[in-house]
Amino acid sequence: MQAAVLPPLSDIEQVLSEILSGSTWPVPTVRPEHITELLDLPPLHRDPFDRILIAQARREGLTLATSDSRIREYAVSTIWHLPPRYTAVECA
């Protein structure tokens, strides 16, 4: 698998279109084993979408690109950690 470079935020509509079409990054299908993993996760994060991503990444051995410190509390591989002085609002 080749490393992806994140585009500028101004191109987000194009990027989302490419992602959803499968031409940039595959969008993982939620499978029964992902649900099993999801049900085994401790309740550290309340966002259901993030929790399914965590479950998929753990089950498939994938790395998540995130600055969400709550996701990093799980035993899951992550990249794209923002320095502590930045917040999501400042980066938007």
Secondary structure as the mmCIF struct_conf table of DSSP 4:
data_model
#
loop_
_struct_conf.conf_type_id
_struct_conf.id
_struct_conf.beg_label_comp_id
_struct_conf.beg_label_asym_id
_struct_conf.beg_label_seq_id
_struct_conf.end_label_comp_id
_struct_conf.end_label_asym_id
_struct_conf.end_label_seq_id
HELX_LH_PP_P HELX_LH_PP_P1 GLN A 2 ALA A 4
HELX_LH_PP_P HELX_LH_PP_P2 LEU A 6 PRO A 8
HELX_RH_3T_P HELX_RH_3T_P1 LEU A 9 ASP A 11
HELX_RH_AL_P HELX_RH_AL_P1 ILE A 12 SER A 21
TURN_TY1_P TURN_TY1_P1 GLY A 22 GLY A 22
BEND BEND1 SER A 23 TRP A 25
HELX_LH_PP_P HELX_LH_PP_P3 PRO A 28 VAL A 30
HELX_RH_AL_P HELX_RH_AL_P2 PRO A 32 ASP A 40
BEND BEND2 LEU A 41 LEU A 41
BEND BEND3 PRO A 43 LEU A 44
HELX_RH_AL_P HELX_RH_AL_P3 PRO A 48 GLU A 60
TURN_TY1_P TURN_TY1_P2 GLY A 61 GLY A 61
STRN STRN1 THR A 63 ALA A 65
TURN_TY1_P TURN_TY1_P3 SER A 69 ARG A 70
HELX_RH_3T_P HELX_RH_3T_P2 ILE A 71 GLU A 73
BEND BEND4 TYR A 74 ALA A 75
STRN STRN2 SER A 77 ILE A 79
HELX_LH_PP_P HELX_LH_PP_P4 HIS A 81 PRO A 83
TURN_TY1_P TURN_TY1_P4 PRO A 84 ARG A 85
HELX_RH_AL_P HELX_RH_AL_P4 ALA A 88 CYS A 91
#
